[in-house]
């Protein structure tokens, strides 16, 4: 079993759509705030969140980074974190969609029908005592800010993913 398939199998065991919904909410909320509440992330951008935050190496490398410029530092320090991201995005599509659906039904998120953007319904996230979940949520906030800066095409090129 290669490293990527082993990682995906481990994520199958620990993935939780409730945590996924809250992570995507935090991602969308930070993205929305960073863009002065003018736009939310696309569904395609939301598809990148869980493959990143369910990756222990990414979370441990990213959760304490500065909000400004942190993505580039993470990429420059350990390019292997993003190896296989395309495959993880494809394999985790179902979990990501179920997490988005839970976010919509639990009134954490809404869809801007005109622009096809994901918007937060409220500004405050549920609290957690578990340190691993706190790190994942902290990371999803950083990813929201990091992804609000470059264009979608620039992010896809940087992360080597295609939609």
Backbone torsions as a table, in degrees:
resi	resn	phi	psi	omega
1	UNK	NA	125.1	-179.9
2	UNK	-76.3	167.8	-175.6
3	UNK	-58.4	-43.4	-178.3
4	UNK	-63.8	-44.0	-178.5
5	UNK	-70.2	-31.9	175.7
6	UNK	-63.5	-44.4	179.4
7	UNK	-62.5	-45.1	-179.6
8	UNK	-62.3	-40.4	178.3
9	UNK	-61.9	-43.1	178.1
10	UNK	-61.4	-38.5	179.5
11	UNK	-67.6	-33.5	177.3
12	UNK	-57.1	-35.0	-178.1
13	UNK	-73.5	-39.7	-171.9
14	UNK	-101.5	-10.1	-178.4
15	UNK	-64.9	140.9	-177.7
16	UNK	-139.6	123.1	-175.9
17	UNK	-66.7	-26.1	177.0
18	UNK	-67.7	-45.2	176.2
19	UNK	-64.1	-39.5	177.3
20	UNK	-59.7	-43.7	179.5
21	UNK	-62.7	-42.0	-179.7
22	UNK	-70.0	-36.8	177.3
23	UNK	-64.7	-44.6	179.0
24	UNK	-66.1	-37.6	175.4
25	UNK	-58.4	-49.0	-179.3
26	UNK	-63.7	-39.3	175.3
27	UNK	-59.0	-52.5	-177.9
28	UNK	-64.3	-39.0	-179.7
29	UNK	-63.6	-45.6	178.9
30	UNK	-68.3	-40.4	176.8
31	UNK	-58.0	-48.3	-178.6
32	UNK	-60.9	-45.6	178.9
33	UNK	-63.9	-42.3	-176.7
34	UNK	-65.9	-26.2	178.6
35	UNK	-95.8	23.4	-179.8
36	UNK	55.7	35.1	178.1
37	UNK	58.6	30.5	178.2
38	UNK	-95.4	-26.1	-179.9
39	UNK	-154.7	155.7	175.5
40	UNK	-111.9	172.0	179.4
41	UNK	-73.4	155.0	175.0
42	UNK	-77.1	165.7	174.9
43	UNK	-60.5	-38.2	179.7
44	UNK	-59.8	-43.6	177.5
45	UNK	-63.6	-38.4	178.6
46	UNK	-63.3	-28.0	179.0
47	UNK	-67.4	-17.1	179.5
48	UNK	-86.1	-19.3	-171.5
49	UNK	-64.5	-55.8	-174.5
50	UNK	-66.7	-39.6	175.2
51	UNK	-60.4	-25.0	176.2
52	UNK	-84.1	-49.5	-173.1
53	UNK	-79.2	-15.0	172.1
54	UNK	-90.1	11.3	176.6
55	UNK	-104.6	108.6	-174.8
56	UNK	-57.6	-39.4	179.0
57	UNK	-63.2	-42.8	179.2
58	UNK	-63.9	-46.7	-178.3
59	UNK	-61.7	-45.3	-178.1
60	UNK	-66.5	-28.0	179.5
61	UNK	-85.2	-24.9	-170.4
62	UNK	-108.4	-25.2	-167.3
63	UNK	-66.3	-19.1	178.8
64	UNK	-109.5	5.7	-179.2
65	UNK	-69.5	156.9	174.9
66	UNK	-64.1	149.4	178.1
67	UNK	-67.1	-33.4	179.9
68	UNK	-93.8	121.0	175.5
69	UNK	78.5	0.5	-175.7
70	UNK	-63.7	-35.6	-178.4
71	UNK	-59.9	-44.3	-178.5
72	UNK	-65.8	-35.6	177.6
73	UNK	-67.1	-41.9	178.8
74	UNK	-62.5	-45.2	-179.5
75	UNK	-63.7	-44.2	-177.9
76	UNK	-68.8	-31.8	-178.8
77	UNK	-77.8	-35.2	-176.7
78	UNK	-149.4	87.3	-178.8
79	UNK	-65.8	-21.0	-178.2
80	UNK	-67.8	-20.7	178.8
81	UNK	-58.9	-34.0	-175.8
82	UNK	-93.7	-4.6	176.0
83	UNK	-64.3	130.8	179.2
84	UNK	81.1	7.8	-179.2
85	UNK	-61.0	-41.1	179.0
86	UNK	-56.5	-46.3	-180.0
87	UNK	-64.0	-42.5	179.7
88	UNK	-65.4	-38.8	177.9
89	UNK	-60.2	-45.2	-179.5
90	UNK	-65.8	-44.1	-178.0
91	UNK	-70.8	-27.6	-177.7
92	UNK	-98.4	9.5	-179.7
93	UNK	-53.3	-46.3	-178.6
94	UNK	-62.2	-45.3	178.5
95	UNK	-62.9	-42.5	179.5
96	UNK	-62.5	-44.1	-179.6
97	UNK	-66.8	-40.4	178.0
98	UNK	-66.1	-36.5	177.6
99	UNK	-66.4	-42.5	175.4
100	UNK	-60.7	-45.2	179.7
101	UNK	-59.4	-43.8	177.2
102	UNK	-63.5	-38.7	176.2
103	UNK	-60.6	-38.6	178.1
104	UNK	-70.5	-47.2	-175.8
105	UNK	-71.1	-25.8	178.9
106	UNK	-91.9	7.3	176.5
107	UNK	63.7	30.2	170.5
108	UNK	-85.5	-35.0	-173.6
109	UNK	-130.0	157.8	171.2
110	UNK	-140.9	163.8	179.2
111	UNK	-109.7	125.1	172.6
112	UNK	-75.3	104.7	-174.2
113	UNK	-65.1	-28.1	-178.3
114	UNK	-74.1	-41.7	-175.9
115	UNK	-108.1	-2.3	-178.7
116	UNK	55.7	48.0	178.3
117	UNK	-117.3	150.0	178.5
118	UNK	-91.3	127.2	-177.7
119	UNK	-122.9	143.9	175.0
120	UNK	-74.2	143.4	178.0
121	UNK	-87.3	-32.7	178.4
122	UNK	-129.5	173.8	-175.4
123	UNK	-105.0	-14.9	-176.1
124	UNK	-108.5	135.7	179.9
125	UNK	-91.0	150.4	171.3
126	UNK	-58.9	150.3	-179.4
127	UNK	-94.5	151.0	177.9
128	UNK	-133.6	147.9	176.3
129	UNK	-95.3	-23.5	-177.6
130	UNK	-69.6	125.3	-174.8
131	UNK	-66.2	-35.4	179.0
132	UNK	-65.9	-41.4	178.6
133	UNK	-67.6	-40.2	177.2
134	UNK	-58.4	-42.1	178.9
135	UNK	-64.9	-40.3	178.8
136	UNK	-63.5	-42.8	-179.4
137	UNK	-67.2	-43.3	176.7
138	UNK	-58.8	-41.8	178.7
139	UNK	-65.9	-41.8	-179.3
140	UNK	-63.7	-32.9	175.6
141	UNK	-65.4	-44.6	179.0
142	UNK	-62.0	-43.7	179.8
143	UNK	-61.2	-38.5	176.4
144	UNK	-58.8	-44.9	178.2
145	UNK	-69.3	-44.1	-178.6
146	UNK	-61.1	-40.9	-177.2
147	UNK	-76.9	-14.0	-179.3
148	UNK	-76.4	-16.1	-174.9
149	UNK	-84.3	-63.5	-176.9
150	UNK	-75.8	164.5	176.0
151	UNK	-72.5	164.7	178.1
152	UNK	-58.2	-43.1	-179.9
153	UNK	-63.5	-41.9	178.2
154	UNK	-62.8	-42.0	178.7
155	UNK	-63.3	-44.7	179.8
156	UNK	-60.7	-40.3	178.3
157	UNK	-67.2	-46.5	-179.3
158	UNK	-60.5	-43.6	-176.8
159	UNK	-91.3	-4.1	179.5
160	UNK	57.5	50.7	175.3
161	UNK	-124.5	154.5	178.2
162	UNK	-128.5	146.9	175.4
163	UNK	-124.2	NA	NA
